[in-house]
Amino acid sequence: MPKDGAAPIHREFTHDQLNPFRQKFWLYRKAYDFEAVTNNPKVLAGSTVAPSPAPAAKAKPRARIEARPAPMTMGELLRSYGHVKEGVRA
């Protein structure tokens, strides 16, 4: 019903259009039923909850023995591959 006083609009929806929403509703309804069971104190009476085990300590990565070489300039890189001959300047 429009809130501005306009004439009501009648819409029809097919089964195929409503089916995804119907499935979603039934999934929510099933989740509601499961939650009602798990939150029932009578169901949980006498159950013990064990704490989770502590996570295992992670091994620290070993320090690298050799240091990384300094990055090369473009000229040094081209010379190392032989694209530019030694002593040639741009």
N, C-alpha and C positions, 0 to 999 in steps of 0.2 A: 504494500500500500504506500503510495507516494505521500510524503509528509507535507508537500506544498499544496495539497488539496486537488491535485490533478486527478484525472480519471485513472483507475487502476489498470495495470498492464497484466494481461494473462499470457503466461509462457508455458509451453509444453516442452518437456525433456524426454528424450528417448531412454530406453533401458541402457543402451550403450554409453550414453552421456553420463548417466547416474551411477553406473556400475563401479567405477574407481572410487567414488565417494562412499558408496555402500560398503565396499571392501575395507576401506580405511576405518569406517565406523565400527565394523565388526572386530577389526584388530584392536582398536582402542577399547572396545567393550571387553575383549578377552584379557587385555592387559589390566583393566580395572578389576576383573574377577581374580586374576592371579595376585594382584596387590592386596586384595581383601583377604586372601588366604595367608599370605606371608606376613601381614600385619596383625593377624589374629593372635592374641597372647596365649590362647589355649593350644594352638598349633605349635607355638614356639616354646612352650613350657618344657623344661628339662633339656633343652638343646643348649649345648655349649658352643661358643664361638672361639676358635683358636686364633691367636694372633698370626699374622703373616710372617713368614721367615724373613730375617734381615737379608737385604741384598748382599751378594758377594762383593768383596772389595775389588775394584778394577785395578789391574796392573798399570803402573805408570809407564808411559812410553819412554824408551831409552833415548838418551841424548845422542845426537849424531856426533860422530867423532870427527868427520871431515866437514869443514865449512863449505857452504855453497860458493862457487866462484861468482865474482862480481858480474853483473850483466854487461854484455858487450854492446858497444855502439854499433850503428848500422855500418859504418866504415870498417870496423874491425870484423864484423860478421861477414861482409862481402869479401874482405881480404882472406879470411880463413877458408872460404870456399873457393878461392881462386878467381872470383869474378872481377876483382880489381887487383892490378899488379902493385907490388910494393913501390913506394916512392911516387906514385901518381897521386896528384891532388886535384880536386875539382875546382 
